[in-house]
């Protein structure tokens, strides 16, 4: 369905100028993240699925932050609302940038749950009924905070009353306005110029175009959304958490239907930018964050945390492991309690065991680092075995240095490799060794520090500029 959408005579107006005072934040409301993605990103992606002629985004509070985040897509016009005088006033600011279209679709930037199918239905019904104004409505479990849809005896819309201006009978109306409208372009701004601000807020309400249109004999229609949760906006941190929980349910459902097993889904966090292959199992308590990509037939968890990680097929990540900005080859085994830091690149069939930390290092095919080790700024060849307690001493107090280990090397337990240092292929290093210079290929190398001594005039090296 999405591929067939192309509303080339439709302009979308996105309202994103609110200060969001109840968020109690220096950040604009629409930039607050829901599962790793700003609210406005969801909304812009949704309306772009309609393939409209263009978008007009109305910003006000901290507009430079919103513009810097979104960038400058070719079909997007930025509109500034200097004073926040209501939704009607916000749309009116777009008069000079909306042109040569049949209809204008007005949406809110803080509704990340909104689906493009719902908007397409609104536009299609609006045009099918040849309406001037069409309002997207809903019947949520709680109507608190929403404008009520008032109908006459014949069931036709007569007005939309904001909650603060509603009487007791009107507050009991279940049907509410979502704040989303489709309006004929040739009458929209005429109506907006007529609305006043005689209300509890002293603002110019967009819903006031409904009675004005009816007074002029123009048709006003409604379309009720099937899922009222789609219209949920965010005005405070409590609502942000509610929307995020609903988004999480949606994302988990979609991955389950795509062939991913998710154990105890209520305990799992999967952000919007994550990608998961078929037949992968996500166990309880896992956090999959950022742009993490997991291949087919992997197993992750329980309580593993993956941030911007890349896992090829058939990787097994055991409990409580943490992988951040690292790449893991197929058939690898990680953990439990392992940590892969940024720049770690593991080839196929690599084993990283419990309490092993790897940072900015390449570990080639089939190598094993099974216990209690730190590998930093290193390159390890294929089929190596690094014993428990091994440390690549990469930092001299000011600068980092590299350790290079060849293929088929055995590093005995509790070895310290003082970088920069190189170990030749086929070498064996005895347990407890302290390696300070190149280890030759093959054979056995045993090395230890001489007796403890003090060098009084020694100066710690300074970081290179």
Order of alpha helices (4+ residues) and beta strands (2+ residues): beta-beta-beta-alpha-beta-alpha-beta-alpha-beta-alpha-beta-beta-beta-alpha-beta-alpha-alpha-beta-alpha-beta-beta-beta-beta-beta-beta-beta-beta-beta-beta-beta-beta-beta-beta-beta-beta-beta-beta-beta-beta-beta-beta-beta-beta-beta-beta-beta-beta-beta-beta
